[in-house]
Amino acid sequence: MGQIRERKNKEKDYFVFFFILYINALLIVDGFRMIFGEVLITTGIQYVIYVSVALFCYHQMIFENRFKLDISIFILAALLLGAFLFSYIINPVVAQGFGYMISFTLLRSIPGFYLCFSLNNKERIKNVIEKQSNLKLLWIVYAIYGSYYITMHTQAWSQYSMPFGYNLVIPACLFFYYFTQERNIINIGGLVLLIGIITLRGSRGALICCLMASMIIYIFCKGEERSIKRILRIFIIFCAIIVISLNIENVGAILSKIMPSSRTISLLANNFSFDSGRSSIRRVYLDAIQSNPFVFRGVLADRTIGGNGVLLSNYPHHLCIEIIYQFGIVIGSILLFTILFCIVRGCKNAFNINDKYIYVSLAILLATGFLKLFFSSSYLVSIEFFMLMGLLVRLKRLQSSNDYTE
């Protein structure tokens, strides 16, 4: 019995380790990039991390589950690989990106889905959230050094880095959660520092993701009661949003005196609607959809616009436009409705479970794996999107708090 218990404890420790490694991988890899600057070293470290996590996940799926893979894993793999195959038949040009996409799917998308799908009990998800507090110093050092690095290596106006800002979103949200649970100097200082650096050196999208996730955490994680206090918090936040929105330029003007070199604050004070040319990019895709709304163009087809037979890095920067352009308005609308339905159902199930660790996980992944996709990145290369899908499937299995046990 003792050996069995020890083996199970080791499996729990391995799972938590690889989960934390996976969700912090982009931050870790970017830190090595800043320090060494060598593409070869950075790429090597990146593949070591993702291959290690993938091997762990596939080992768990196959050997620990005795080849009894969950149907959701089969469906995800079949949908992704089937979409690639059918896209190639329709539009052979997209095959230029299939090497990377298949690698991404096998090493990141499926493992990310599996890790969150495996959050099937309270102890496991609690460990994933709480043990990341051991990385507070790493997050702080990355934020400070990254801010310095950007000023030294960027000559553009209002020095900032979009990837750097997004890499800090999850740490900032976790700092906020830790702050709601224990108001000590480390949590307060870390939270203020990370939010300040995201504002100073990150993008508006990263800041919006932080604010959305933090609002959900604040509403639902200050105790798990269902009372008038929770309604009052929602009302206060709603009023604050209205007041700030009506005085957005004045708020920006005040903050610009504190952070004069912040691109986010500068745009907030002068032209917050400026979208870095995204509206013109989206217009191209919307015109194409309008001219042929029912055409299935294929996965990665949005990367072929203007390429003359060559795959480019273009994409719409908007989840709805990207999916409808790729799959056509009929199939695309069905996919978008399915995603939205799963999110609504997942939120309902999370409310039934009423556990702070579920709320924190769902809030962070909704911000980084869904909201973010409406102004940056693509669902095809977003590990948080697949993690969110995995969590939503798991929440469907946990019908009530009675199923969510230690």
N, C-alpha and C positions, 0 to 999 in steps of 0.2 A: 504493500500500500504506500509505503514511504517513497519508493522509487517512482511509482506512478504519479504521486503528487509532485515530486521534484521535476519529473519530465513535463508535466502540465505547466508548472511555474516557468520553466525554461521556454516553453512554447509561447507563453504570454509575454515574457520579456522580449523574445525575438520579434514577435508581432509588433509590439509597441516601438521597439527600436527601428524596425524597417518602415513603419508608418511615419514616424517622426523624421527619419532620414528622407523619405520620399517627399513629404510636404514641404521640407526646407531645402530641397535639392537645388532649386533655382538660385536661392540666396547663397548657398554654399559655393556653387559653381561660379557665380558672379564675383564672390569674394576672392576666389583663387584667380579669376581673370584680372581683377584689379591689382593683385599682389604680384603675379608672375608676368602677366601680359602676353604670354605665349599661347597661341591658339592650340597648338598640339597638346600642351599640358592641360589646358582647360577642357578640351574635348575629351581627353583621356579620363580625367576625373569625372566628367559628366557621364560617360558611358559606364565607368566602374560603378557609379551610384545606381544608375537605372537598371543595368544588367543584374546587379546584386539583388535589388528589390524585386525585379521580375522573376529571377530564379527562385527566390523565397516564395513568391506568390504562386508560381506554377507548381512548386513542390507541395505547397499546402493544398492546392486545388486537386492535384492528382494523387499524391501518396497519402497525405494525412486524411483525405476524404475517401480514400480507397476507390478512386476513379469515379466517384459519384458526384460529378460536377453539377452545380445548380443550373437549372434551365435558363436563368437570366444571363449567365456567362455565355452559354451557347447562343442565345438570341443576340446579345451584343456583338459577339464575334461574327456571327452570320450576317447581321445587318451591315457591319462595317466592310467586311471582305466582299459581300455581295454587291454593295454600292460601288466599291472600287472596280469590280469586274464588269458590271453593267455600264459604268461610266466609260471604261476603256472601249467597250463595244460601240457606244454612241459617239464618243469623242476621243479618239486615240491619242491626241496631243497631251491629255492629262496624265498619260502613262509616264511622262518625264518626272513627275513628282511622286510616283508610287513607291519607289525605293525608300524614300524618307518616310512616307506616310505609313507604309506597312511596318517599318521599324518603329515608328512612333506608336502605332497601335499595339504592337506586341510588347514593347518595353515600357510604355507609359499609360496608354489609355485603358487597356484591360487590367493591368495591375492597380491603377488608381480606382477603377470601378470595384475591383475585388476587395481592396483594403477597406473601403467605406461600407461595402456590402457586408463585410465580416464584423462590423461593429454591432454584434448581436446580443450584448449584455452590458449591464451598467458598469461593471468593473472594467471591462475593456475600454469603453469610450471614456470613462473617468481617467484611466491611466494615460490615454492618448492626450487628453487635454491638460491634466495636471502635471505630467512629467515633462511637458515642453517648457515648464517654468525653469528647468535646468539650463535652458538656452538663452535666458535673459541677457547674460553678459555678451554672448555671441551676437545677438540681435543689436545690442547697443553699439558694440565695436564696429559691426558692419555698417550701421547707419552713420556713425561719426566719420569713419574712414571713407565710406562711399561719398559722403557730402564733400569731403576734402578732395577726393579723387576727381570728382566731376568738375570742380572749379579749376583744377590743374590741367585737365585734359579736354575741356570743352571751350571753344572760342565763340560759340553762337550766343545770340542775345538771350539774356535771362537763363543762365546755365541750368539745365535740368536733364533728367534722364527718365523716360517713361518706364523702362523695365525696372530700374532701381526703385522707383516709387511703388510699383506694384509688388515688388519683392518684400516690401515692408508692410503691406496691408495686413497679412495674416498675423505677423508679430504684433502689430499695433492693436489689432482687435483682441488678441489674447492678453496683451497688457491691460486693455480696458476691462476685460473679464476679471483678471486677477485683481485689478483695482476695486471692482465692485464687491469682491469677496474679502479683500484685506487692504486697507488703506495705509500701507507703509511707504517709506521714502523711496524704495526701489520701484514699486509699482507706479507711484505718482510720477517720479522722475523719468522712468522709462517711457511711460505713456506720453508725457509732455514732449520729451525729446523726439520720439518717433513721429508723432503727429506734426511737430514743428518741422522736422526734416522732410517729411512727405510734402508739406506745404511749400517749403523752401526749394527743394530740389526734385520733387516728383511732379506728376501731372494732376489735373483737376479730376480725372477719372479715378485715380487711386484715392484721392481725398473723399470723393463721393462714396466709393465702396466702403471706406473706413466708417464714414458717418452712418451709412445705412445699416451695416452690421452692428455698429455700436448702439444704435437706437434700439434694435431688436433685443440685443443683449441687456440693455438697460431696462427695457420694459419687462422682460420675462425672467431675468436672472437675479434680480434683487429679492431673493426669496422666491419660493415656488407657489405662493398663495394665489388664489383667484379671488381677488377682492376689489374694493373700490379704489385701493391704492394703485393697482395696475391701470385702471381706467383713468385715474388722475394723471399718471405718468404719460399716457398716450395723449391726453388733452394738453398737458404742458408742452410736450414736444411738438405737437401740431401747431400750437399758438406761436412757439418760438420760430418754427419754420416759416410761418406766414409773416411774422415781424421782420425776420432777416431777409426774406424774399422781397418785401416791399422796400427795404432799405439796403439792397445789395451793394449799390455803388458807394454809399456812405460807409458801410462796413469795410468794403475793399479799400477805400481811401484811408481809413484809420489803420488798417492792418499793413498797408503799404509803407507807412512810416516806420513800422517795426521791422518789416522784411522788404526793403526797397528792391532787392535783387530777385525776389520770387516771381517767377513767370505766372504762377497761379494767382497770386495776389494782384499782380499788375493787370491781368485780364479781368479779374473780379472787379477792379476799380474802374476800368476803362471800357472793356469790350468782352464781357463774359460769354457772349454768344459766339465768339470767334471759335471756329471748329477745325482750324489747321487744314482747311481745304477738303474736309471729309464730305461736306454737302455736295460739292461738285463731283467727287468720286461716286457718291451714292446716286447722283442724278444719272450718271452713265448706266448704272445697273438698272435703275428704275425705268429708264427709257427702253432698255433692252427687254425688260419684263413686259412692259406695256405693248411692245411691238409683237412679242411672241409669248403670251402669258402661260400657255399650256405645255411648252417645250421642256423636256427633260434634258438638261445640258450636261449633267454629271458632276460628281464630286471633283473639286478643284477647277471646275470650268470657269469660275470667276477670276482665276489667276491667268487666264489666256487672253483676256481683253487687251488689245493693243500690242500683243506679243508677236503677231505675224507667225504663228505656229510655234512660238517659244513660250514656255511656262514662266510667268513672272511672279513677283511677290505681291501683286495687287490683290485686294479683297475689300468688300464693302464697308467693313468696320461696323456692321449692324447685323445681328443674328437673323432677324426676320428677312431682310433683303438677301442675305447670303443663302439661306435655305431655299427661299422661293426661286431665286435665280438658278440655283443648282438643280432643283427637283421639279420646278414648274409650280404653278399656283395651286393646283389640286393636291398633289402629293405633299408639296411644301406646307400647305395650310393644315393638312392632316398631321404632319410631323410637329408643327408648332403647337397645334391644339393639344396633341398628346403630351408634349413637354409641359405646357401650362397646366394641363389637367393633373399630371403627376406632381407638379409643384404644389398646387392647391391641396391635393389629397395628402401629400407629405406634410404640409403645414398643419392640416387638420389632425393627422395622426400624431404629430409632435405635440400638439395641444392636448390631445387625449392622454399621452404619456406624461406630459407635464414634468419634464426633468431638465435641469439647467444645462447639463452636458449636451443633451440633444439640441436644445435651443442654440447654444454656442456654435456647435458644429454646423447646424442648418443655416444660421445667420451668416457665418463666414463663407460657406460655400454658395449660398444664394448671391452674395455680393460679388465674389470672385469668379464663380462659375456660371453666372446668369446675367446679372446686371452689367458686369464689365463687358460682356459681349455685344452690348448695344452702342458702345463707343470705342472699343479697342479689341484687338485680337480676333481669333476665329475659333469656333467651337471644335474644329478639327485638330487644333494644336493646343487646346486648353485642358490641362490635366484636371483642373478644378471642375470643369464641366462634367467630366466622366466620374469624378469623385462625387459630385452632387447627384448624378444619376444613380450611382451605387447606394448612396445614403437614402434616396427616395424609395428605391426598391426595398431596402431593409426596413424602412418605416412602414411600408405596406405590410410586411410580414409581422411587424409588431403591432397587432391590432389594438392593444390596450396596454395600460401600465402593468397589468398582470403578467404580460409576456416579457416585460423588461425587468429582469431580475439580476441579482448578483451572479 
